[in-house]
Structures are given as C-alpha cells and as structure tokens.
Amino acid sequence: MTHVNEHVLELYVLNSPKDENQRDKIETHLSQCHGCRALVEEMRAFHRDLAEELKQTPIPEPVQTKALAKRKQEIEPYFEPYIPPPVSSNTIVRSFQTFVWYVKNNPIKTVAGGAVMCSMLAGMFYLGMMSKKSNEPVRDMNPDDYNYNTAQNLLEVYNKKNEVIWSLPLGNAEKCLERDNKGHFEVRLADMDGNGTNEILTTMPNRRNDTGEAYHLNIINLADNHETKIFFDQEFQYLDRKDYSFKFNAGMILTEGQNTSAPNILVTCPNILRSPFFLARLDNTGKTIGRYWHFGQLGEMYKLDINRDGTEELVLCGVNDSPDKTNEEFAVFAVLDPLKIKGNTKSTATPGFKMPFSNAEIIYVQFPFIKPRKIFNSATATREMSIEGDDLLHFEVYYHDGDIKETPVTFHFYFTRDMKIKSVKSHNITNRFFEKLYRERKIKTPLNTQFLENLKNGVRYWDGKNWKKEWTMVKHN
C-alpha cells in the first residue's frame, strides 16, 4: 500500500486549498488505511487543543500612540566628579555628604570596616534562617498517589498527606482519566532503586513544553530533584523497505517485579507514522534489556497471571498488519513472558524484521473477519481486555465498515483464564446496525445465535508456523 505523505495529510486536516485536487484520493485512502487514519485523528486532536489554548490567551490592549518608541523612565542627571554638590542646610543630608567625603578620602579603612560589618550581618541572617527552618516541618516529597484534575487539565501527584507535590499540564485530562480507568496506564509510581521513595514514571507530554518530538519516558525523582528522559528512536529493517520512520512514541507503561529492589519497566512503543511496533523492557535505571518487535500496533498492555503460578504474564492487544495488503489486517492478542524479552527479537507471527525470533511468546490469537467482506472491509483491532469474575477474560474487538465517520461495530469475545474461547456476544448498537443491514438486504444472514457461534468458531491459535482451530501454544525451536 502506498501511504499519503505526512505533510499532505496535515494540509488535508487544515482544509488547505493546496491539496484540493487530492482530497477525494486522500479520503479514499483513509477509509482503507488504519495507520493514516489514526495519524489524521492525532493531527485533528492537536489542532483542536491548539485552538482551545489560543482562545484562552489574552489579547493585549493596543497602544494608542503613533510613536515608534516610548521612554519608560526619566533620565537621571549626571554630575562631573570634580563638581561638588551644593551644601544642604538639612542636618541628615550634611551628615551623608560628610560620609561620602570620608569614603572618598579613606577607601582602605572603609572597605575593611564594611567587610567586617557585612560578615556579621550575614552570620546573623544565616543563624536566623536556620533557626526558622528547624522549627518548620519537612515536607514529604514521596509520591503516594496520583489523580487527573479535569477542571484544570492537570496530572497531580500527592504524598501520604494528600498534598500536591508535583503536577503536569495536559491537553485533555478527562480523556486521560478515562484511559487510566480502563487500565491504559501512562503514569506509574514505583520505588525504582529500593530506597523507600517512589519515583514518577510517565509518558505523557508536557503541553507547555511540547516540542513536537516523539513522546518519551520521564523518570522523576522528587526527593533528589532529578529527572531522566528516555527516548525510543530506533533503527530497524522490515523486508527491503527504506521509507519507515525510526521515531517511536512511548505509550503505555507498567512496572514488573515490584517486590524486588530493582523492578523492570515495560513500555509500548508504536511508530509515529506506520505499522512497526516494539515493546521495550528496561531495567530500573532506564537501560534497555530487550525489545519485542511486531508489525502492527499492540497498543494495549495488561498484566495477568494466566496459570496462577505467582508469575505475571503480559497480554498485548491490537492488530497484525503482516499480510501487508489493503483490508487484510486482522485483530489479535499475544501473551508474553516479560522475562524472556532480551535483545532485539521479532514476533513469530510477523517475520519480516531482520532479527531473530522471540522466545517470549506463549499464546498468540487471531480474531475472525466478518462477512460479507465488501461491507466490513476496513480496520479491525482488539480494543481492550478486562476481567469479569475470577476466570473470565473479555476482549472487545471492533470491525469498521469502511466509513471513518461511522461508529465501529463491536463484538465481545470471552475466554477462560488459559485463553480458550468460550463465547461471543454483541451489544445493542451492533444489533441495531445489523438489523438495518438485513432490512436493506445488504447481508443475507441476520445477527443471531448461529452468527455469534460462527464468530466463536472463527478464532485461530498460532503455533509458531501455522494457524490452528484448536487451542495451542506458540512452539519455539
């Protein structure tokens, strides 16, 4: 697929007349390309935020003058040093003039005496300040919790006394809170060096200092007033192509091994423009231990002990773009052992990268397409995962009908804890949409129990080389 240039997409978002002849072609491409469509939505969100900030910026009052320059203060008179000032009849003024005469005629004595006096005053001031500080309580700078202040669009971090000790301006705190409630964490508090004080880990951009560069990971130590920035620009080769960007955004973050004195950091890293993606595993200082590469965004990440052995695995949800043909991408999720993410390795299900296969994959699942494909011929992806009850896992999968203005059709796939498919359900919006299609005779089969059973039977498991209908794990040589 030939993608639209990023500059052309921005002209399209801004309704520029420069790409007026290309708009039909661009809109046709956006209806088919999930990556470019996501980029357009990010651009639109950026320009909406920018417009809101400009509305809040006060406009200065115009200066009602034709002058090119304005003097802000009066000019002080200048006296030649050899012209004595007039003698005043005021006692205080005469005394000051006498002091000035003494300083001019006895500079050494004046400097020595002044130095002694300044030292005494400085000592008295220091002792007074130390005495004052000793009586003030020391503020607790250990992060204990965080919250999204939707009224002021701020991320706020609190200590145990519920005092705000750090904040970060956001573009839309309400959306950040919604993502956080669903387990899409872009902020974590963790003791990274075992000293009993938490650090702040965040991948959120500072809207006041947004430079337009790829989002990075910040590790902030408030106690030491120290901040570490980690960028994820990374060169790679996929097939024989040369047109991919080497810049990757830092997305979701999780910490692994909190019971140890040096927990690892896990960061999802989607490419800023296209399908390449990797999951980065860092040590507690931010040094890279390994990367799990995948062709297709796996933007949602969750921790889950799938076999109840006391060790948590990772579940990544998203899309597989490896068919590399328009409308052939498919929704997936992968279960990984994070401790096996070492070095640069690729998913066994997306083999186009020039690097070894990963041993971290445990289970890799593909969700089915919806027929007829002429209607559901565009983006499909695993949106999110949640746990219902003790053993039931819920995956929300959406299917787009090709019109980017329509709400995606969503189905809910339920698995047991060991990732065996159990059932498929639909909600009212999806039901009404299918009823409309059936009435208009665009589909031959209504959305009924058999339709959902066919979706359930369409789930496939990857064994490392082939897709299987029966449950299987990924096999490694």
URKALIN-V60446 format. One record per residue. PHI is phi in radians with two decimals (none if undefined). NEAR is the number of other ideal C-beta (glycine too) atoms within 8 Angstrom. Layout:
PHI;NEAR + PHI;NEAR
//
This chain:
none;7 + -1.61;2 + -1.57;10 + -1.39;9 + -1.00;6 + -1.05;8 + -1.12;6 + -1.14;11 + -1.10;14 + -1.21;9 + -1.08;10 + -1.14;14 + -1.10;10 + -1.50;7 + 0.97;4 + -1.31;8 + -1.18;4 + -1.16;5 + -1.98;11 + -1.05;7 + -1.34;4 + -1.85;9 + -1.09;9 + -1.09;6 + -1.13;7 + -1.13;13 + -1.14;8 + -1.11;8 + -1.14;11 + -1.12;11 + -1.23;10 + -1.98;11 + -1.93;10 + -1.17;11 + -1.16;12 + -1.19;12 + -1.13;12 + -1.11;8 + -1.12;11 + -1.09;12 + -1.13;8 + -1.11;8 + -1.11;11 + -1.11;9 + -1.10;10 + -1.07;8 + -1.24;10 + -1.15;8 + -1.07;11 + -1.12;8 + -1.13;8 + -1.14;8 + -1.14;8 + -1.15;7 + -1.11;6 + -1.49;5 + -1.43;6 + -1.15;3 + -1.62;4 + -1.15;4 + -1.19;4 + -1.20;4 + -1.41;5 + -1.49;3 + -2.74;5 + -1.72;2 + -1.19;5 + -1.40;2 + -2.55;4 + -2.30;6 + -1.37;5 + -1.63;3 + -2.67;4 + -1.32;4 + -1.40;4 + -1.38;4 + -1.19;4 + -2.02;4 + -1.96;6 + -1.10;5 + -1.09;4 + -1.53;3 + -1.71;6 + -1.22;3 + -1.22;6 + -1.11;4 + -1.32;6 + -1.58;7 + -1.51;4 + -1.37;6 + -1.08;5 + -1.15;6 + -1.12;8 + -1.09;11 + -1.11;8 + -1.12;8 + -1.15;11 + -1.11;8 + -1.12;8 + -1.10;8 + -1.06;8 + -1.15;9 + -1.09;9 + -1.14;7 + -1.63;6 + -2.35;8 + -1.15;8 + -1.17;6 + -1.07;7 + -1.12;10 + -1.13;8 + -1.10;8 + -1.15;8 + -1.15;8 + -1.12;8 + -1.09;8 + -1.10;8 + -1.11;8 + -1.11;8 + -1.13;8 + -1.13;8 + -1.13;8 + -1.10;8 + -1.11;8 + -1.15;8 + -1.11;8 + -1.09;8 + -1.16;8 + -1.18;8 + -1.10;8 + -1.11;8 + -1.19;8 + -1.14;7 + -1.14;6 + -1.58;5 + -1.59;6 + -1.21;3 + -1.34;4 + -1.31;7 + -1.31;9 + -1.84;9 + -1.59;11 + -1.07;15 + -2.12;8 + -2.80;8 + -2.45;11 + -2.71;7 + -1.75;13 + -1.47;11 + -1.26;8 + -1.23;4 + -1.92;6 + 0.95;11 + -2.30;11 + -1.60;15 + -2.07;11 + -1.98;13 + -2.08;14 + -1.61;12 + -1.16;7 + -1.52;6 + 1.13;6 + -1.63;8 + -1.28;7 + -1.98;11 + -2.87;10 + -2.57;9 + -2.46;9 + -1.22;8 + -2.14;12 + -1.33;6 + -2.62;9 + -1.14;13 + -1.14;8 + -1.19;7 + -1.10;13 + -1.11;10 + -1.09;8 + -1.13;9 + -1.10;12 + -1.13;6 + -1.59;8 + 1.59;10 + -1.56;9 + -1.49;9 + -2.03;12 + -2.45;12 + -2.43;10 + -2.02;12 + -2.69;10 + -1.46;11 + -1.50;11 + -2.16;8 + 1.24;7 + -1.73;5 + 1.52;5 + -2.06;9 + -1.34;9 + -1.75;13 + -1.75;15 + -1.99;16 + -2.58;13 + -1.92;14 + -1.37;11 + -1.31;5 + -1.39;8 + -1.14;10 + -1.41;5 + -2.16;5 + -1.23;7 + -1.71;4 + 1.52;3 + -1.37;6 + -1.05;11 + -1.12;8 + -2.19;11 + -1.67;15 + -1.89;12 + -1.99;12 + -2.02;12 + -1.87;10 + -1.23;12 + -1.10;7 + -1.72;5 + 0.93;5 + -2.23;6 + -2.29;7 + -1.99;8 + -1.87;7 + -2.15;11 + -1.75;7 + -2.13;13 + -1.11;7 + -2.63;9 + -1.34;4 + -2.78;12 + -2.32;8 + -2.11;10 + 0.91;5 + -2.04;4 + -1.56;7 + -2.09;4 + -1.81;3 + -1.57;11 + -1.35;7 + -1.66;8 + -1.72;9 + -2.24;14 + -1.43;12 + -1.47;14 + -1.91;12 + -1.32;12 + -2.33;17 + -2.40;11 + -1.94;12 + -2.16;12 + 1.46;8 + -1.12;8 + -1.38;3 + -1.72;7 + -1.46;4 + -2.47;10 + -1.19;12 + -1.47;13 + -2.04;17 + -2.05;15 + -2.30;14 + -1.39;15 + -2.30;15 + -1.40;10 + -1.10;13 + -1.20;8 + -2.21;9 + -2.24;8 + -1.31;9 + -0.97;11 + -2.64;16 + -2.52;11 + -1.77;17 + -1.66;13 + -1.96;15 + -2.03;15 + -1.45;9 + -1.19;10 + -1.67;6 + 1.72;10 + -1.37;6 + -1.26;7 + -1.66;9 + -2.94;11 + -2.37;14 + -1.81;14 + -1.66;16 + -2.60;16 + -1.63;15 + 2.22;14 + -1.26;11 + -2.02;15 + -1.40;11 + -1.91;14 + -2.34;14 + -2.42;9 + -1.76;10 + -2.75;11 + -1.50;10 + -1.27;10 + -1.98;6 + 0.96;6 + -1.81;5 + 1.54;4 + -2.01;5 + -1.51;8 + -1.68;13 + -1.92;15 + -2.04;13 + -1.91;13 + -2.06;16 + 2.99;16 + -2.46;15 + -1.85;15 + -1.79;13 + -1.13;10 + -1.00;8 + 1.00;8 + -2.19;6 + -1.00;6 + 1.23;8 + -1.82;7 + -1.15;12 + -2.47;11 + -1.31;13 + -2.55;16 + -2.50;13 + -2.24;14 + -1.89;12 + -2.12;15 + -1.64;9 + -1.11;13 + -1.23;4 + -1.71;9 + -1.47;15 + -2.39;7 + 1.19;6 + -1.62;9 + -2.36;15 + -1.98;15 + -1.14;14 + -1.20;13 + -1.61;12 + -2.35;13 + -1.45;9 + -1.27;9 + -1.28;11 + -1.55;5 + -2.85;8 + -1.20;7 + -1.30;9 + -1.48;13 + -1.69;7 + -1.45;11 + -1.21;15 + -1.84;10 + -2.39;10 + -2.40;14 + -2.13;12 + -1.93;13 + -1.58;13 + -1.33;9 + -1.37;9 + -1.89;9 + -1.76;5 + -1.38;7 + -1.19;9 + -1.18;4 + -1.68;11 + -1.69;14 + -2.02;9 + -2.27;11 + -0.99;11 + -2.44;14 + -2.81;13 + -1.45;15 + -1.37;9 + -2.87;11 + -2.20;14 + -2.52;9 + -1.91;8 + -2.01;7 + 1.26;5 + -1.77;3 + -2.25;6 + -1.78;12 + -1.83;14 + -2.00;11 + -1.98;14 + -1.70;12 + -2.07;14 + -1.94;13 + -2.21;13 + -1.73;13 + -1.60;11 + 1.70;9 + -1.74;7 + -1.20;7 + -1.53;3 + -1.46;7 + -1.30;4 + -1.09;9 + -1.38;13 + -2.14;13 + -2.17;14 + -2.00;12 + -1.78;14 + -1.98;13 + -2.16;11 + -1.31;9 + -1.11;11 + -1.60;6 + 1.25;11 + -1.71;7 + -1.12;10 + -2.05;7 + -2.84;8 + -2.33;12 + -2.30;8 + -2.28;11 + -1.88;8 + -1.08;5 + -1.08;8 + -1.11;12 + -1.04;10 + -1.14;8 + -1.12;9 + -1.23;13 + -1.07;10 + -1.11;8 + -1.09;10 + -1.19;12 + -1.14;6 + -1.44;6 + 1.05;6 + -1.49;7 + -2.25;10 + -1.60;3 + -1.99;8 + -1.27;8 + -1.41;11 + -2.30;7 + -1.06;5 + -1.19;7 + -1.05;10 + -1.16;14 + -1.17;9 + -1.15;9 + -1.10;13 + -1.02;11 + -1.27;7 + -1.50;9 + -1.18;12 + -2.22;10 + -2.00;15 + -1.64;14 + -1.74;11 + 1.89;8 + -2.39;5 + -2.42;5 + -1.53;8 + -2.14;10 + -1.29;6 + -1.43;5 + -1.05;7 + -2.71;9 + -1.78;7 + -1.30;12 + -1.69;8 + -2.04;8 + -1.30;2
//
